[in-house]
């Protein structure tokens, strides 16, 4: 019973999101737990701070970084076919080239999951006829990752999404080995490998 007080319940799982890809890259077990147990981690204070970044903070960050654009859209919410929902911090347009910017409040080491998140935005938009040319990941008002999107990036994300879909569509949890990340993981108490 105690566990129920610690979690938010999700509505039934319906589609792949960039957030779920990010969770998968961090640990393949997390999306399986989310979709099979219908449980998601309660936001920490830093997660809430990041989720509550206002448009003024994002505008200030883009301006301070000197990212080039002719037009810009903040907190762009996009619903793609197949019930895929995206909420992108900023989309910059310069000379008919589009750049996606993901803005994180805090800096942290090891952000392969965040890179996957921003590349997933690029993949999904490109797949649905809205090509993205560049991605930028910002942490604590500093660019930590900037990349021109190439075919190899799109193929890698496509394969990642396919692997994620196999995991969440399987009744059995993925076979993974525990790592050092496991000891501080919120899902540890309900994880099938612990």
mmCIF file of the C-alpha atoms, coordinates in Angstrom:
data_MODEL
# 
_entry.id   MODEL 
# 
loop_
_atom_site.group_PDB 
_atom_site.id 
_atom_site.type_symbol 
_atom_site.label_atom_id 
_atom_site.label_alt_id 
_atom_site.label_comp_id 
_atom_site.label_asym_id 
_atom_site.label_entity_id 
_atom_site.label_seq_id 
_atom_site.pdbx_PDB_ins_code 
_atom_site.Cartn_x 
_atom_site.Cartn_y 
_atom_site.Cartn_z 
_atom_site.occupancy 
_atom_site.B_iso_or_equiv 
_atom_site.pdbx_formal_charge 
_atom_site.auth_seq_id 
_atom_site.auth_comp_id 
_atom_site.auth_asym_id 
_atom_site.auth_atom_id 
_atom_site.pdbx_PDB_model_num 
ATOM 1   C CA . UNK A 1 1   ? 0.000  0.000   0.000   1.00 0.00 ? 1   UNK A CA 1 
ATOM 2   C CA . UNK A 1 2   ? 2.829  2.413   0.711   1.00 0.00 ? 2   UNK A CA 1 
ATOM 3   C CA . UNK A 1 3   ? 3.903  2.281   -2.922  1.00 0.00 ? 3   UNK A CA 1 
ATOM 4   C CA . UNK A 1 4   ? 0.592  3.756   -4.069  1.00 0.00 ? 4   UNK A CA 1 
ATOM 5   C CA . UNK A 1 5   ? 1.318  6.936   -2.121  1.00 0.00 ? 5   UNK A CA 1 
ATOM 6   C CA . UNK A 1 6   ? 4.632  7.348   -3.927  1.00 0.00 ? 6   UNK A CA 1 
ATOM 7   C CA . UNK A 1 7   ? 3.499  7.224   -7.546  1.00 0.00 ? 7   UNK A CA 1 
ATOM 8   C CA . UNK A 1 8   ? 1.455  9.023   -10.130 1.00 0.00 ? 8   UNK A CA 1 
ATOM 9   C CA . UNK A 1 9   ? -0.847 6.818   -12.156 1.00 0.00 ? 9   UNK A CA 1 
ATOM 10  C CA . UNK A 1 10  ? -0.743 7.115   -15.919 1.00 0.00 ? 10  UNK A CA 1 
ATOM 11  C CA . UNK A 1 11  ? -3.615 6.701   -18.284 1.00 0.00 ? 11  UNK A CA 1 
ATOM 12  C CA . UNK A 1 12  ? -3.244 3.545   -20.393 1.00 0.00 ? 12  UNK A CA 1 
ATOM 13  C CA . UNK A 1 13  ? -0.150 3.648   -22.559 1.00 0.00 ? 13  UNK A CA 1 
ATOM 14  C CA . UNK A 1 14  ? -0.933 4.636   -26.148 1.00 0.00 ? 14  UNK A CA 1 
ATOM 15  C CA . UNK A 1 15  ? 2.150  5.831   -28.040 1.00 0.00 ? 15  UNK A CA 1 
ATOM 16  C CA . UNK A 1 16  ? 5.889  6.394   -28.203 1.00 0.00 ? 16  UNK A CA 1 
ATOM 17  C CA . UNK A 1 17  ? 7.118  9.769   -26.980 1.00 0.00 ? 17  UNK A CA 1 
ATOM 18  C CA . UNK A 1 18  ? 10.528 11.425  -26.938 1.00 0.00 ? 18  UNK A CA 1 
ATOM 19  C CA . UNK A 1 19  ? 10.326 11.263  -23.135 1.00 0.00 ? 19  UNK A CA 1 
ATOM 20  C CA . UNK A 1 20  ? 9.874  7.477   -23.241 1.00 0.00 ? 20  UNK A CA 1 
ATOM 21  C CA . UNK A 1 21  ? 12.859 7.174   -25.615 1.00 0.00 ? 21  UNK A CA 1 
ATOM 22  C CA . UNK A 1 22  ? 14.891 9.266   -23.154 1.00 0.00 ? 22  UNK A CA 1 
ATOM 23  C CA . UNK A 1 23  ? 13.890 6.912   -20.325 1.00 0.00 ? 23  UNK A CA 1 
ATOM 24  C CA . UNK A 1 24  ? 14.777 3.879   -22.482 1.00 0.00 ? 24  UNK A CA 1 
ATOM 25  C CA . UNK A 1 25  ? 18.266 5.203   -23.252 1.00 0.00 ? 25  UNK A CA 1 
ATOM 26  C CA . UNK A 1 26  ? 18.831 5.841   -19.553 1.00 0.00 ? 26  UNK A CA 1 
ATOM 27  C CA . UNK A 1 27  ? 17.679 2.296   -18.687 1.00 0.00 ? 27  UNK A CA 1 
ATOM 28  C CA . UNK A 1 28  ? 15.653 -0.123  -20.869 1.00 0.00 ? 28  UNK A CA 1 
ATOM 29  C CA . UNK A 1 29  ? 13.775 -1.382  -17.808 1.00 0.00 ? 29  UNK A CA 1 
ATOM 30  C CA . UNK A 1 30  ? 12.169 1.984   -17.001 1.00 0.00 ? 30  UNK A CA 1 
ATOM 31  C CA . UNK A 1 31  ? 9.775  2.153   -19.988 1.00 0.00 ? 31  UNK A CA 1 
ATOM 32  C CA . UNK A 1 32  ? 8.811  -1.476  -19.372 1.00 0.00 ? 32  UNK A CA 1 
ATOM 33  C CA . UNK A 1 33  ? 7.936  -0.632  -15.750 1.00 0.00 ? 33  UNK A CA 1 
ATOM 34  C CA . UNK A 1 34  ? 6.062  2.514   -16.815 1.00 0.00 ? 34  UNK A CA 1 
ATOM 35  C CA . UNK A 1 35  ? 3.970  0.725   -19.429 1.00 0.00 ? 35  UNK A CA 1 
ATOM 36  C CA . UNK A 1 36  ? 3.383  -2.557  -17.555 1.00 0.00 ? 36  UNK A CA 1 
ATOM 37  C CA . UNK A 1 37  ? 2.954  -1.349  -13.984 1.00 0.00 ? 37  UNK A CA 1 
ATOM 38  C CA . UNK A 1 38  ? 1.361  1.959   -15.005 1.00 0.00 ? 38  UNK A CA 1 
ATOM 39  C CA . UNK A 1 39  ? 3.690  3.802   -12.624 1.00 0.00 ? 39  UNK A CA 1 
ATOM 40  C CA . UNK A 1 40  ? 5.897  6.811   -13.215 1.00 0.00 ? 40  UNK A CA 1 
ATOM 41  C CA . UNK A 1 41  ? 8.438  8.448   -10.936 1.00 0.00 ? 41  UNK A CA 1 
ATOM 42  C CA . UNK A 1 42  ? 7.224  11.393  -8.894  1.00 0.00 ? 42  UNK A CA 1 
ATOM 43  C CA . UNK A 1 43  ? 9.009  14.540  -10.007 1.00 0.00 ? 43  UNK A CA 1 
ATOM 44  C CA . UNK A 1 44  ? 11.890 15.694  -7.850  1.00 0.00 ? 44  UNK A CA 1 
ATOM 45  C CA . UNK A 1 45  ? 12.333 19.384  -7.088  1.00 0.00 ? 45  UNK A CA 1 
ATOM 46  C CA . UNK A 1 46  ? 14.871 19.727  -9.901  1.00 0.00 ? 46  UNK A CA 1 
ATOM 47  C CA . UNK A 1 47  ? 12.537 17.906  -12.320 1.00 0.00 ? 47  UNK A CA 1 
ATOM 48  C CA . UNK A 1 48  ? 9.717  20.295  -11.402 1.00 0.00 ? 48  UNK A CA 1 
ATOM 49  C CA . UNK A 1 49  ? 12.036 23.296  -11.822 1.00 0.00 ? 49  UNK A CA 1 
ATOM 50  C CA . UNK A 1 50  ? 12.949 22.049  -15.283 1.00 0.00 ? 50  UNK A CA 1 
ATOM 51  C CA . UNK A 1 51  ? 9.359  21.324  -16.267 1.00 0.00 ? 51  UNK A CA 1 
ATOM 52  C CA . UNK A 1 52  ? 8.270  24.769  -15.120 1.00 0.00 ? 52  UNK A CA 1 
ATOM 53  C CA . UNK A 1 53  ? 10.758 26.794  -17.144 1.00 0.00 ? 53  UNK A CA 1 
ATOM 54  C CA . UNK A 1 54  ? 8.822  29.747  -18.458 1.00 0.00 ? 54  UNK A CA 1 
ATOM 55  C CA . UNK A 1 55  ? 9.053  31.263  -21.910 1.00 0.00 ? 55  UNK A CA 1 
ATOM 56  C CA . UNK A 1 56  ? 10.991 34.268  -20.553 1.00 0.00 ? 56  UNK A CA 1 
ATOM 57  C CA . UNK A 1 57  ? 13.765 31.952  -19.314 1.00 0.00 ? 57  UNK A CA 1 
ATOM 58  C CA . UNK A 1 58  ? 13.852 30.175  -22.680 1.00 0.00 ? 58  UNK A CA 1 
ATOM 59  C CA . UNK A 1 59  ? 13.930 33.464  -24.630 1.00 0.00 ? 59  UNK A CA 1 
ATOM 60  C CA . UNK A 1 60  ? 16.696 34.783  -22.396 1.00 0.00 ? 60  UNK A CA 1 
ATOM 61  C CA . UNK A 1 61  ? 18.696 31.570  -22.840 1.00 0.00 ? 61  UNK A CA 1 
ATOM 62  C CA . UNK A 1 62  ? 18.379 31.585  -26.649 1.00 0.00 ? 62  UNK A CA 1 
ATOM 63  C CA . UNK A 1 63  ? 19.376 35.257  -26.752 1.00 0.00 ? 63  UNK A CA 1 
ATOM 64  C CA . UNK A 1 64  ? 22.373 34.791  -24.411 1.00 0.00 ? 64  UNK A CA 1 
ATOM 65  C CA . UNK A 1 65  ? 23.625 31.848  -26.477 1.00 0.00 ? 65  UNK A CA 1 
ATOM 66  C CA . UNK A 1 66  ? 23.349 33.839  -29.703 1.00 0.00 ? 66  UNK A CA 1 
ATOM 67  C CA . UNK A 1 67  ? 21.606 31.045  -31.580 1.00 0.00 ? 67  UNK A CA 1 
ATOM 68  C CA . UNK A 1 68  ? 20.679 32.334  -35.060 1.00 0.00 ? 68  UNK A CA 1 
ATOM 69  C CA . UNK A 1 69  ? 17.066 32.455  -36.225 1.00 0.00 ? 69  UNK A CA 1 
ATOM 70  C CA . UNK A 1 70  ? 14.634 34.384  -38.389 1.00 0.00 ? 70  UNK A CA 1 
ATOM 71  C CA . UNK A 1 71  ? 11.586 33.051  -36.547 1.00 0.00 ? 71  UNK A CA 1 
ATOM 72  C CA . UNK A 1 72  ? 11.157 31.111  -33.332 1.00 0.00 ? 72  UNK A CA 1 
ATOM 73  C CA . UNK A 1 73  ? 8.398  29.135  -31.618 1.00 0.00 ? 73  UNK A CA 1 
ATOM 74  C CA . UNK A 1 74  ? 8.525  28.326  -27.896 1.00 0.00 ? 74  UNK A CA 1 
ATOM 75  C CA . UNK A 1 75  ? 6.865  25.398  -26.117 1.00 0.00 ? 75  UNK A CA 1 
ATOM 76  C CA . UNK A 1 76  ? 5.598  24.071  -29.406 1.00 0.00 ? 76  UNK A CA 1 
ATOM 77  C CA . UNK A 1 77  ? 3.080  21.285  -28.910 1.00 0.00 ? 77  UNK A CA 1 
ATOM 78  C CA . UNK A 1 78  ? 2.731  18.998  -31.906 1.00 0.00 ? 78  UNK A CA 1 
ATOM 79  C CA . UNK A 1 79  ? 0.450  16.008  -32.382 1.00 0.00 ? 79  UNK A CA 1 
ATOM 80  C CA . UNK A 1 80  ? 1.712  13.730  -35.144 1.00 0.00 ? 80  UNK A CA 1 
ATOM 81  C CA . UNK A 1 81  ? -0.058 10.770  -36.760 1.00 0.00 ? 81  UNK A CA 1 
ATOM 82  C CA . UNK A 1 82  ? -0.099 7.550   -34.717 1.00 0.00 ? 82  UNK A CA 1 
ATOM 83  C CA . UNK A 1 83  ? -0.974 9.582   -31.612 1.00 0.00 ? 83  UNK A CA 1 
ATOM 84  C CA . UNK A 1 84  ? 2.606  10.816  -31.140 1.00 0.00 ? 84  UNK A CA 1 
ATOM 85  C CA . UNK A 1 85  ? 2.736  13.946  -28.989 1.00 0.00 ? 85  UNK A CA 1 
ATOM 86  C CA . UNK A 1 86  ? 5.751  16.266  -28.818 1.00 0.00 ? 86  UNK A CA 1 
ATOM 87  C CA . UNK A 1 87  ? 6.332  19.309  -26.643 1.00 0.00 ? 87  UNK A CA 1 
ATOM 88  C CA . UNK A 1 88  ? 9.459  21.069  -27.845 1.00 0.00 ? 88  UNK A CA 1 
ATOM 89  C CA . UNK A 1 89  ? 11.118 23.884  -25.885 1.00 0.00 ? 89  UNK A CA 1 
ATOM 90  C CA . UNK A 1 90  ? 12.088 25.915  -28.956 1.00 0.00 ? 90  UNK A CA 1 
ATOM 91  C CA . UNK A 1 91  ? 12.092 25.535  -32.726 1.00 0.00 ? 91  UNK A CA 1 
ATOM 92  C CA . UNK A 1 92  ? 14.288 28.015  -34.580 1.00 0.00 ? 92  UNK A CA 1 
ATOM 93  C CA . UNK A 1 93  ? 14.017 28.717  -38.298 1.00 0.00 ? 93  UNK A CA 1 
ATOM 94  C CA . UNK A 1 94  ? 16.845 30.317  -40.255 1.00 0.00 ? 94  UNK A CA 1 
ATOM 95  C CA . UNK A 1 95  ? 16.864 30.300  -44.083 1.00 0.00 ? 95  UNK A CA 1 
ATOM 96  C CA . UNK A 1 96  ? 14.312 27.457  -44.197 1.00 0.00 ? 96  UNK A CA 1 
ATOM 97  C CA . UNK A 1 97  ? 16.425 25.270  -41.905 1.00 0.00 ? 97  UNK A CA 1 
ATOM 98  C CA . UNK A 1 98  ? 14.948 24.147  -38.609 1.00 0.00 ? 98  UNK A CA 1 
ATOM 99  C CA . UNK A 1 99  ? 16.796 23.705  -35.321 1.00 0.00 ? 99  UNK A CA 1 
ATOM 100 C CA . UNK A 1 100 ? 15.289 22.098  -32.236 1.00 0.00 ? 100 UNK A CA 1 
ATOM 101 C CA . UNK A 1 101 ? 16.523 23.379  -28.883 1.00 0.00 ? 101 UNK A CA 1 
ATOM 102 C CA . UNK A 1 102 ? 15.962 21.395  -25.683 1.00 0.00 ? 102 UNK A CA 1 
ATOM 103 C CA . UNK A 1 103 ? 16.578 23.529  -22.592 1.00 0.00 ? 103 UNK A CA 1 
ATOM 104 C CA . UNK A 1 104 ? 17.376 21.911  -19.249 1.00 0.00 ? 104 UNK A CA 1 
ATOM 105 C CA . UNK A 1 105 ? 17.589 24.006  -16.085 1.00 0.00 ? 105 UNK A CA 1 
ATOM 106 C CA . UNK A 1 106 ? 20.491 22.114  -14.518 1.00 0.00 ? 106 UNK A CA 1 
ATOM 107 C CA . UNK A 1 107 ? 23.746 20.701  -15.773 1.00 0.00 ? 107 UNK A CA 1 
ATOM 108 C CA . UNK A 1 108 ? 24.590 17.048  -15.242 1.00 0.00 ? 108 UNK A CA 1 
ATOM 109 C CA . UNK A 1 109 ? 27.167 14.541  -16.372 1.00 0.00 ? 109 UNK A CA 1 
ATOM 110 C CA . UNK A 1 110 ? 26.152 11.755  -18.678 1.00 0.00 ? 110 UNK A CA 1 
ATOM 111 C CA . UNK A 1 111 ? 23.352 13.080  -20.835 1.00 0.00 ? 111 UNK A CA 1 
ATOM 112 C CA . UNK A 1 112 ? 23.082 10.473  -23.599 1.00 0.00 ? 112 UNK A CA 1 
ATOM 113 C CA . UNK A 1 113 ? 19.399 10.126  -22.696 1.00 0.00 ? 113 UNK A CA 1 
ATOM 114 C CA . UNK A 1 114 ? 18.824 13.860  -23.235 1.00 0.00 ? 114 UNK A CA 1 
ATOM 115 C CA . UNK A 1 115 ? 20.660 13.727  -26.575 1.00 0.00 ? 115 UNK A CA 1 
ATOM 116 C CA . UNK A 1 116 ? 18.386 10.858  -27.586 1.00 0.00 ? 116 UNK A CA 1 
ATOM 117 C CA . UNK A 1 117 ? 15.357 12.931  -26.578 1.00 0.00 ? 117 UNK A CA 1 
ATOM 118 C CA . UNK A 1 118 ? 16.264 15.887  -28.800 1.00 0.00 ? 118 UNK A CA 1 
ATOM 119 C CA . UNK A 1 119 ? 17.259 13.601  -31.688 1.00 0.00 ? 119 UNK A CA 1 
ATOM 120 C CA . UNK A 1 120 ? 13.929 11.794  -31.317 1.00 0.00 ? 120 UNK A CA 1 
ATOM 121 C CA . UNK A 1 121 ? 12.146 15.105  -31.862 1.00 0.00 ? 121 UNK A CA 1 
ATOM 122 C CA . UNK A 1 122 ? 14.180 15.551  -35.060 1.00 0.00 ? 122 UNK A CA 1 
ATOM 123 C CA . UNK A 1 123 ? 13.482 12.003  -36.230 1.00 0.00 ? 123 UNK A CA 1 
ATOM 124 C CA . UNK A 1 124 ? 9.736  12.139  -35.603 1.00 0.00 ? 124 UNK A CA 1 
ATOM 125 C CA . UNK A 1 125 ? 9.271  15.536  -37.232 1.00 0.00 ? 125 UNK A CA 1 
ATOM 126 C CA . UNK A 1 126 ? 11.421 14.564  -40.234 1.00 0.00 ? 126 UNK A CA 1 
ATOM 127 C CA . UNK A 1 127 ? 9.539  11.261  -40.592 1.00 0.00 ? 127 UNK A CA 1 
ATOM 128 C CA . UNK A 1 128 ? 6.270  13.189  -40.726 1.00 0.00 ? 128 UNK A CA 1 
ATOM 129 C CA . UNK A 1 129 ? 7.389  15.653  -43.410 1.00 0.00 ? 129 UNK A CA 1 
ATOM 130 C CA . UNK A 1 130 ? 8.850  18.438  -41.280 1.00 0.00 ? 130 UNK A CA 1 
ATOM 131 C CA . UNK A 1 131 ? 12.629 18.038  -41.722 1.00 0.00 ? 131 UNK A CA 1 
ATOM 132 C CA . UNK A 1 132 ? 14.869 19.149  -38.866 1.00 0.00 ? 132 UNK A CA 1 
ATOM 133 C CA . UNK A 1 133 ? 18.436 20.108  -39.724 1.00 0.00 ? 133 UNK A CA 1 
ATOM 134 C CA . UNK A 1 134 ? 20.064 20.752  -36.332 1.00 0.00 ? 134 UNK A CA 1 
ATOM 135 C CA . UNK A 1 135 ? 19.584 19.919  -32.666 1.00 0.00 ? 135 UNK A CA 1 
ATOM 136 C CA . UNK A 1 136 ? 20.914 21.768  -29.635 1.00 0.00 ? 136 UNK A CA 1 
ATOM 137 C CA . UNK A 1 137 ? 20.893 20.615  -26.008 1.00 0.00 ? 137 UNK A CA 1 
ATOM 138 C CA . UNK A 1 138 ? 21.299 23.347  -23.399 1.00 0.00 ? 138 UNK A CA 1 
ATOM 139 C CA . UNK A 1 139 ? 21.970 22.757  -19.707 1.00 0.00 ? 139 UNK A CA 1 
ATOM 140 C CA . UNK A 1 140 ? 22.211 25.645  -17.241 1.00 0.00 ? 140 UNK A CA 1 
ATOM 141 C CA . UNK A 1 141 ? 22.307 28.172  -20.123 1.00 0.00 ? 141 UNK A CA 1 
ATOM 142 C CA . UNK A 1 142 ? 25.299 26.441  -21.758 1.00 0.00 ? 142 UNK A CA 1 
ATOM 143 C CA . UNK A 1 143 ? 25.313 24.437  -24.973 1.00 0.00 ? 143 UNK A CA 1 
ATOM 144 C CA . UNK A 1 144 ? 26.435 20.918  -24.077 1.00 0.00 ? 144 UNK A CA 1 
ATOM 145 C CA . UNK A 1 145 ? 25.512 19.286  -27.387 1.00 0.00 ? 145 UNK A CA 1 
ATOM 146 C CA . UNK A 1 146 ? 25.020 20.681  -30.872 1.00 0.00 ? 146 UNK A CA 1 
ATOM 147 C CA . UNK A 1 147 ? 24.695 18.549  -33.978 1.00 0.00 ? 147 UNK A CA 1 
ATOM 148 C CA . UNK A 1 148 ? 23.700 18.775  -37.594 1.00 0.00 ? 148 UNK A CA 1 
ATOM 149 C CA . UNK A 1 149 ? 21.262 15.924  -38.143 1.00 0.00 ? 149 UNK A CA 1 
ATOM 150 C CA . UNK A 1 150 ? 22.461 13.338  -40.638 1.00 0.00 ? 150 UNK A CA 1 
ATOM 151 C CA . UNK A 1 151 ? 20.896 10.165  -41.991 1.00 0.00 ? 151 UNK A CA 1 
ATOM 152 C CA . UNK A 1 152 ? 22.883 8.063   -39.495 1.00 0.00 ? 152 UNK A CA 1 
ATOM 153 C CA . UNK A 1 153 ? 21.227 9.954   -36.603 1.00 0.00 ? 153 UNK A CA 1 
ATOM 154 C CA . UNK A 1 154 ? 17.771 9.282   -38.005 1.00 0.00 ? 154 UNK A CA 1 
ATOM 155 C CA . UNK A 1 155 ? 18.565 5.593   -38.548 1.00 0.00 ? 155 UNK A CA 1 
ATOM 156 C CA . UNK A 1 156 ? 19.952 5.244   -35.019 1.00 0.00 ? 156 UNK A CA 1 
ATOM 157 C CA . UNK A 1 157 ? 16.843 6.781   -33.457 1.00 0.00 ? 157 UNK A CA 1 
ATOM 158 C CA . UNK A 1 158 ? 14.597 4.656   -35.677 1.00 0.00 ? 158 UNK A CA 1 
ATOM 159 C CA . UNK A 1 159 ? 16.355 1.509   -34.400 1.00 0.00 ? 159 UNK A CA 1 
ATOM 160 C CA . UNK A 1 160 ? 16.145 2.775   -30.815 1.00 0.00 ? 160 UNK A CA 1 
ATOM 161 C CA . UNK A 1 161 ? 12.381 3.291   -31.170 1.00 0.00 ? 161 UNK A CA 1 
ATOM 162 C CA . UNK A 1 162 ? 12.005 -0.201  -32.668 1.00 0.00 ? 162 UNK A CA 1 
ATOM 163 C CA . UNK A 1 163 ? 13.919 -1.709  -29.724 1.00 0.00 ? 163 UNK A CA 1 
ATOM 164 C CA . UNK A 1 164 ? 11.800 0.291   -27.283 1.00 0.00 ? 164 UNK A CA 1 
ATOM 165 C CA . UNK A 1 165 ? 8.595  -0.911  -28.944 1.00 0.00 ? 165 UNK A CA 1 
ATOM 166 C CA . UNK A 1 166 ? 9.745  -4.544  -28.660 1.00 0.00 ? 166 UNK A CA 1 
ATOM 167 C CA . UNK A 1 167 ? 10.394 -4.091  -24.953 1.00 0.00 ? 167 UNK A CA 1 
ATOM 168 C CA . UNK A 1 168 ? 7.104  -2.421  -24.103 1.00 0.00 ? 168 UNK A CA 1 
ATOM 169 C CA . UNK A 1 169 ? 5.115  -4.882  -26.219 1.00 0.00 ? 169 UNK A CA 1 
ATOM 170 C CA . UNK A 1 170 ? 6.673  -7.864  -24.449 1.00 0.00 ? 170 UNK A CA 1 
ATOM 171 C CA . UNK A 1 171 ? 5.023  -9.241  -21.321 1.00 0.00 ? 171 UNK A CA 1 
ATOM 172 C CA . UNK A 1 172 ? 8.408  -10.238 -19.924 1.00 0.00 ? 172 UNK A CA 1 
ATOM 173 C CA . UNK A 1 173 ? 10.812 -7.552  -18.669 1.00 0.00 ? 173 UNK A CA 1 
ATOM 174 C CA . UNK A 1 174 ? 14.026 -6.985  -20.622 1.00 0.00 ? 174 UNK A CA 1 
ATOM 175 C CA . UNK A 1 175 ? 17.088 -8.888  -19.527 1.00 0.00 ? 175 UNK A CA 1 
ATOM 176 C CA . UNK A 1 176 ? 19.584 -6.338  -18.306 1.00 0.00 ? 176 UNK A CA 1 
ATOM 177 C CA . UNK A 1 177 ? 22.417 -6.379  -15.819 1.00 0.00 ? 177 UNK A CA 1 
ATOM 178 C CA . UNK A 1 178 ? 22.296 -4.058  -12.820 1.00 0.00 ? 178 UNK A CA 1 
ATOM 179 C CA . UNK A 1 179 ? 24.644 -1.069  -12.978 1.00 0.00 ? 179 UNK A CA 1 
ATOM 180 C CA . UNK A 1 180 ? 25.759 1.598   -10.520 1.00 0.00 ? 180 UNK A CA 1 
ATOM 181 C CA . UNK A 1 181 ? 22.789 3.719   -11.630 1.00 0.00 ? 181 UNK A CA 1 
ATOM 182 C CA . UNK A 1 182 ? 20.461 1.146   -10.087 1.00 0.00 ? 182 UNK A CA 1 
ATOM 183 C CA . UNK A 1 183 ? 21.361 2.067   -6.512  1.00 0.00 ? 183 UNK A CA 1 
ATOM 184 C CA . UNK A 1 184 ? 19.904 5.567   -6.822  1.00 0.00 ? 184 UNK A CA 1 
ATOM 185 C CA . UNK A 1 185 ? 17.061 4.679   -9.197  1.00 0.00 ? 185 UNK A CA 1 
ATOM 186 C CA . UNK A 1 186 ? 13.549 5.562   -8.036  1.00 0.00 ? 186 UNK A CA 1 
ATOM 187 C CA . UNK A 1 187 ? 12.184 2.387   -9.665  1.00 0.00 ? 187 UNK A CA 1 
ATOM 188 C CA . UNK A 1 188 ? 14.604 0.101   -7.800  1.00 0.00 ? 188 UNK A CA 1 
ATOM 189 C CA . UNK A 1 189 ? 12.039 -1.183  -5.276  1.00 0.00 ? 189 UNK A CA 1 
ATOM 190 C CA . UNK A 1 190 ? 9.697  -2.391  -8.017  1.00 0.00 ? 190 UNK A CA 1 
ATOM 191 C CA . UNK A 1 191 ? 12.281 -3.329  -10.641 1.00 0.00 ? 191 UNK A CA 1 
ATOM 192 C CA . UNK A 1 192 ? 12.113 -7.006  -11.657 1.00 0.00 ? 192 UNK A CA 1 
ATOM 193 C CA . UNK A 1 193 ? 15.914 -7.374  -11.543 1.00 0.00 ? 193 UNK A CA 1 
ATOM 194 C CA . UNK A 1 194 ? 16.177 -6.346  -7.874  1.00 0.00 ? 194 UNK A CA 1 
# 
